[in-house]
């Protein structure tokens, strides 16, 4: 497929023939190309809790509270409590007040470890990936006895007891109770990478909704209301955000800054891919001479239709996850077999790493764009009628071969 620049335009830019010899190394003939182990230094598979990008709300931010204020907010392991009640025609046999010891007791029989990358729907890059442990919310709700006339579940966490700061979210009861077999349900999580969840990450207990953006995974959770109201009450529904958005499959650059590479060495570009609910089929790249537009390309530009996308390489399952709790192996994690092998790779709701090894590039300036294709056959950023249902625009990197 021809590059959108014609020959005269390429000569004007001084880049005619620059990409003639470009190629990505396909390490082996898998359906999804994968980078060879040891080709480039391994990247951490799990993000330490302190290294997650923080987008906490509130003033002061709840995790900055100290001493008596922290205890009063029920944000210590000794004082944390979760209230579960019913309203608006919904009924339960009994309201429940759950403390941390009771939740940990449930975790002895119902606890699940799972990988989950956190991502804000209005921030393109994932905020960090962790190994979480928690109890499925549906198992917690069994403590309430029989549920009747319940269509939705409202919930929120501590936000300084200021009504204007309370950050709410909600789920349909079918999303809580009727998760398809083999899929992850919503959780009350109490561990991250084998340790108690820190205050900064929303501990002692937070909601984790695996398929959703971060606004569903409420931090410092302390209230759940079962209701007959069928409407979402999500704070994030304001300002044109989609409160029911799923995680999108999308590629992101580790380093989007302009760089210069030596012509006598391969150009290695690395990044991550957020694996949304539709899964990840492959990563692709489009390389062309620099058009001197700062990497900007309008959505309706004809160049998109002429782009020649080539296969990239997804890194293999790491031999060393880095940060895996002592005594825990992959076989103890959702999505892995008893032999410790993933049922699919990459796992949905997690982050995969990808690597491009470009060889044969002649000196000059280039534009590199990367995208994902999900298992429904949709190439990033489709299908996306509203970017505020999860930003996943195609990233671009400018670089020079000298």
C-alpha positions in Angstrom: 0.0 0.0 0.0 1.5 3.4 -1.0 2.5 6.0 1.5 0.2 9.0 1.5 3.2 11.3 0.4 3.7 11.3 -3.4 7.3 11.3 -4.7 7.5 15.1 -5.3 6.4 15.8 -1.8 8.9 13.3 -0.4 11.7 14.9 -2.4 10.6 18.3 -1.0 10.9 17.0 2.5 14.2 15.4 1.7 13.1 11.9 2.7 12.5 10.0 -0.5 13.2 6.3 -0.1 13.9 6.5 3.6 11.6 3.7 4.6 12.4 1.4 1.8 14.4 -1.0 3.9 12.4 -0.8 7.2 11.3 -4.0 8.7 10.1 -5.3 12.0 11.7 -8.5 13.2 9.2 -11.3 13.6 10.9 -13.5 16.1 8.9 -16.6 15.3 5.9 -17.5 13.2 3.2 -17.3 15.9 -0.2 -15.9 15.1 0.8 -13.0 17.4 4.4 -12.1 16.9 6.3 -12.0 20.2 9.6 -10.4 21.2 12.5 -12.7 21.9 13.4 -13.1 25.5 16.6 -11.2 26.4 16.4 -9.0 23.3 15.8 -5.9 25.5 15.9 -5.6 29.3 12.8 -6.9 31.0 10.2 -4.5 32.3 8.4 -4.8 35.6 5.2 -6.7 35.1 3.6 -5.5 38.4 3.6 -1.9 39.5 4.5 -1.3 43.1 1.7 0.4 44.9 3.7 3.6 45.5 4.4 3.9 41.8 0.8 4.0 40.6 -0.2 7.3 39.0 -2.6 8.9 41.6 -5.8 10.6 40.5 -7.4 10.8 43.9 -10.1 13.4 44.5 -10.9 15.5 47.6 -9.6 18.4 49.6 -7.8 17.3 51.6 -7.2 14.0 49.8 -8.5 11.3 52.2 -5.2 9.4 52.2 -3.4 12.5 53.7 -5.5 12.3 56.9 -3.6 11.5 60.1 -4.2 10.2 63.6 -7.7 10.8 65.1 -9.0 12.1 61.8 -8.0 8.8 60.1 -9.7 6.7 62.7 -12.9 8.9 62.6 -13.0 8.4 58.9 -12.9 4.6 59.4 -9.7 4.4 57.3 -7.6 2.3 59.6 -7.7 -1.6 59.6 -9.2 -1.4 63.1 -11.9 1.1 62.3 -12.9 0.3 58.7 -16.5 -0.7 58.3 -18.8 -1.2 55.3 -22.5 -0.6 55.6 -24.9 -2.4 53.3 -28.5 -1.3 53.3 -31.6 -1.3 51.0 -33.8 1.5 49.9 -36.4 2.6 47.3 -38.6 -0.5 47.4 -35.6 -2.9 47.4 -35.5 -5.3 50.3 -33.0 -7.5 52.0 -33.4 -9.8 55.0 -31.0 -7.8 57.1 -28.7 -4.8 56.8 -25.0 -5.7 57.2 -22.1 -3.9 58.8 -18.9 -5.6 57.7 -15.5 -5.0 59.3 -12.1 -6.0 58.0 -11.6 -9.2 60.1 -15.0 -10.5 58.8 -14.0 -9.7 55.2 -10.6 -11.4 55.6 -12.5 -14.4 57.0 -14.6 -14.6 53.8 -11.4 -14.3 51.9 -10.2 -17.6 53.3 -12.8 -19.4 51.3 -13.9 -17.0 48.6 -10.7 -14.9 48.0 -9.5 -14.5 44.4 -6.2 -13.2 43.1 -6.4 -11.4 39.8 -4.4 -9.1 37.5 -5.9 -5.7 36.9 -4.5 -2.5 35.4 -6.1 0.7 36.6 -6.9 3.3 33.9 -8.9 6.6 34.0 -11.2 6.9 31.0 -9.9 10.4 30.3 -6.2 9.6 30.8 -4.9 7.5 27.9 -2.1 5.6 29.7 -2.8 3.0 32.3 -2.0 4.2 35.8 -0.4 0.9 37.0 -0.9 -2.8 37.1 -1.3 -4.9 40.2 -2.0 -8.3 41.5 -5.1 -7.8 43.6 -6.8 -10.0 46.1 -10.4 -9.7 47.2 -13.8 -11.3 47.7 -16.4 -11.2 44.9 -19.1 -8.7 45.8 -21.8 -11.3 45.1 -20.4 -13.5 47.9 -20.4 -10.5 50.3 -24.1 -9.8 49.5 -25.0 -13.3 50.6 -24.6 -12.0 54.1 -27.7 -9.9 53.5 -29.9 -12.9 53.0 -32.7 -12.8 50.4 -32.6 -9.8 48.0 -35.8 -8.6 46.4 -36.9 -5.8 44.1 -33.3 -4.9 43.6 -32.2 -3.5 40.3 -29.0 -1.5 41.0 -26.3 -1.1 43.5 -25.1 2.3 44.6 -21.7 2.7 46.4 -19.2 5.3 47.5 -16.2 5.8 49.7 -15.1 8.4 52.3 -14.6 11.9 51.0 -14.3 14.1 54.1 -18.0 13.9 54.8 -18.6 16.8 52.4 -21.6 16.1 50.1 -20.0 18.0 47.3 -16.9 15.8 47.4 -18.6 12.4 47.7 -17.6 10.4 44.6 -20.3 7.8 43.7 -20.6 4.9 41.3 -23.1 2.1 40.6 -23.6 -1.2 39.0 -26.5 -3.1 37.7 -27.3 -6.1 39.9 -26.9 -8.4 36.9 -23.3 -7.1 36.6 -22.7 -8.1 40.2 -24.5 -11.4 40.3 -24.5 -12.8 36.7 -20.9 -12.5 35.5 -20.4 -15.0 32.6 -18.5 -18.2 33.7 -14.8 -17.6 33.5 -15.1 -13.8 33.8 -14.1 -11.7 36.8 -17.0 -10.2 38.9 -16.7 -7.0 40.9 -14.6 -7.4 44.1 -14.1 -5.9 47.5 -10.3 -5.9 47.4 -8.0 -5.8 50.4 -4.6 -6.7 49.1 -2.3 -5.3 46.3 0.8 -7.3 45.3 0.5 -9.4 48.4 0.3 -6.5 50.9 -2.6 -4.7 52.5 -3.8 -1.9 50.2 -2.3 1.4 51.2 -4.4 4.5 51.9 -3.0 6.1 48.8 -4.3 3.2 46.7 -7.7 3.3 48.4 -7.3 1.0 51.3 -8.0 -0.6 53.7 -10.7 -1.8 51.3 -11.7 -0.6 47.9 -14.1 -1.7 45.1 -12.4 -3.2 42.0 -14.5 -3.6 38.9 -12.2 -5.5 36.5 -13.7 -4.6 33.1 -14.3 -0.9 34.0 -12.3 2.3 34.1 -11.1 3.6 37.5 -14.2 5.6 38.4 -16.0 2.3 39.1 -13.3 1.0 41.4 -14.1 3.4 44.2 -11.4 3.9 46.9 -12.0 3.9 50.7 -15.4 2.2 50.2 -17.8 2.4 53.2 -21.3 2.5 51.8 -23.4 0.2 49.6 -27.1 0.8 48.9 -29.2 -1.8 47.1 -32.0 0.0 45.3 -34.9 -0.4 43.0 -33.8 2.6 41.1 -32.7 1.6 37.6 -30.7 4.7 36.8 -26.9 5.0 37.2 -25.8 7.5 39.9 -22.2 7.8 38.8 -20.5 11.1 39.5 -18.5 10.4 36.3 -21.7 10.5 34.2 -21.4 14.3 34.5 -19.6 16.3 31.7 -20.5 13.8 29.0 -18.6 10.8 30.4 -20.1 7.3 29.7 -20.8 5.7 33.1 -21.0 2.2 31.6 -17.8 2.3 29.5 -15.6 -0.8 29.3 -11.8 -0.8 29.3 -10.6 -0.3 25.7 -7.9 -2.2 24.0 -5.2 0.3 23.1 -1.5 0.8 22.5 0.7 3.3 24.4 4.3 4.4 24.0 6.7 4.0 26.9 8.5 7.1 25.7 6.7 9.5 23.3 9.5 12.1 23.3 11.3 12.7 20.1 14.6 10.8 19.9 17.6 10.3 17.8 18.9 6.8 16.9 22.1 5.7 15.3 21.9 4.3 11.8 24.2 1.4 12.5 21.9 0.0 15.2 18.3 -1.3 15.2 15.7 1.2 16.3 13.9 -0.3 19.3 10.6 1.3 20.4 8.7 -0.2 23.4 5.3 0.4 24.9 2.3 -1.1 26.7 -1.1 -2.3 25.5 -4.1 -2.0 27.7 -6.1 -5.2 27.1 -9.8 -4.4 27.4 -12.8 -6.6 27.5 -12.6 -7.4 23.7 -9.1 -8.9 24.2 -5.9 -8.2 22.2 -5.4 -9.9 18.8 -2.2 -8.0 17.8 -0.2 -4.8 17.9 0.5 -3.0 14.6 2.8 -0.1 13.5 2.8 2.4 10.7 6.1 4.1 9.8 6.4 6.9 7.3 8.7 9.9 6.7 8.2 12.9 8.9 5.6 15.3 7.4 6.7 18.2 9.5 3.3 18.5 11.3 4.6 17.6 14.7 3.0 14.2 14.4 -0.5 15.6 14.2 -2.9 13.9 11.8 -6.5 14.9 11.6 -9.1 12.2 12.1 -10.5 12.6 8.5 -7.1 12.9 6.8 -6.9 10.7 3.7 -3.6 9.4 4.9 -5.3 7.1 7.4 -7.0 5.2 4.6 -3.6 4.7 2.8 -1.7 3.7 5.9 0.3 0.5 5.7 0.1 -1.2 9.1 2.6 -4.0 9.9 2.7 -6.5 12.7 4.5 -5.6 15.9 5.7 -8.0 18.6 4.0 -8.7 22.0 6.5 -9.6 24.8 6.1 -13.2 26.1 4.9 -14.0 29.6 7.6 -12.8 32.0 9.7 -15.4 33.6 9.9 -13.1 36.7 6.9 -11.0 37.4 8.7 -8.8 39.8 6.8 -8.1 43.1 4.9 -11.4 43.1 4.2 -12.1 46.8 6.2 -14.8 48.5 4.6 -18.2 48.2 2.4 -17.1 45.3 2.9 -18.4 41.8 0.9 -17.8 38.5 -1.2 -20.9 39.1 -2.7 -19.1 42.1 -3.9 -16.3 39.9 -7.2 -16.0 37.9 -6.7 -16.8 34.3 -3.9 -19.3 34.8 -4.1 -23.1 34.7 -2.9 -25.4 37.5 0.4 -25.7 35.6 0.8 -21.9 35.8 0.1 -21.2 32.1 -2.2 -18.4 31.0 -5.5 -19.6 29.4 -5.0 -16.7 27.0 -2.2 -14.2 26.6 -2.3 -11.4 27.1 -4.9 -11.5 29.8 -7.9 -9.2 29.6 -8.1 -6.2 32.0 -4.3 -6.3 32.3 -1.3 -4.6 30.6 0.8 -6.3 27.9 4.2 -5.1 26.8 5.2 -4.8 23.1 8.5 -4.2 21.3 9.3 -3.0 17.8 12.7 -3.7 16.4 13.1 -1.7 13.2 16.1 -2.5 11.0 17.4 -1.1 7.7 16.3 2.5 8.3 18.2 5.1 6.3 19.1 8.4 7.9 16.2 10.9 8.1 13.2 11.8 10.2 10.2 9.5 10.8 6.7 9.3 12.2 5.8 6.1 14.0 2.3 5.3 14.9 1.2 2.2 16.9 -2.3 0.7 17.4 -4.0 -2.5 18.7 -6.5 -4.7 17.0 -8.9 -6.4 19.4 -10.4 -9.9 19.1 -13.6 -8.4 17.5 -11.4 -7.2 14.7 -11.7 -3.5 15.7 -8.5 -1.5 15.2 -7.8 1.3 17.6 -9.5 3.7 18.1 -12.7 2.0 16.9 -15.4 1.5 17.8 -15.6 4.8 19.6 -18.5 7.2 19.0 -17.5 9.2 22.1 -13.8 9.5 23.3 -15.1 10.2 26.8 -16.1 6.5 27.0 -12.4 5.8 27.2 -9.6 7.6 25.4 -7.7 5.4 23.0 -6.5 7.6 20.2 -3.5 6.3 18.2 -0.2 7.6 19.6 2.6 9.0 17.4 6.4 9.1 18.0 8.8 11.3 16.1 12.4 10.1 15.7 15.5 10.7 13.7 18.0 8.2 12.4 21.4 9.9 12.2 
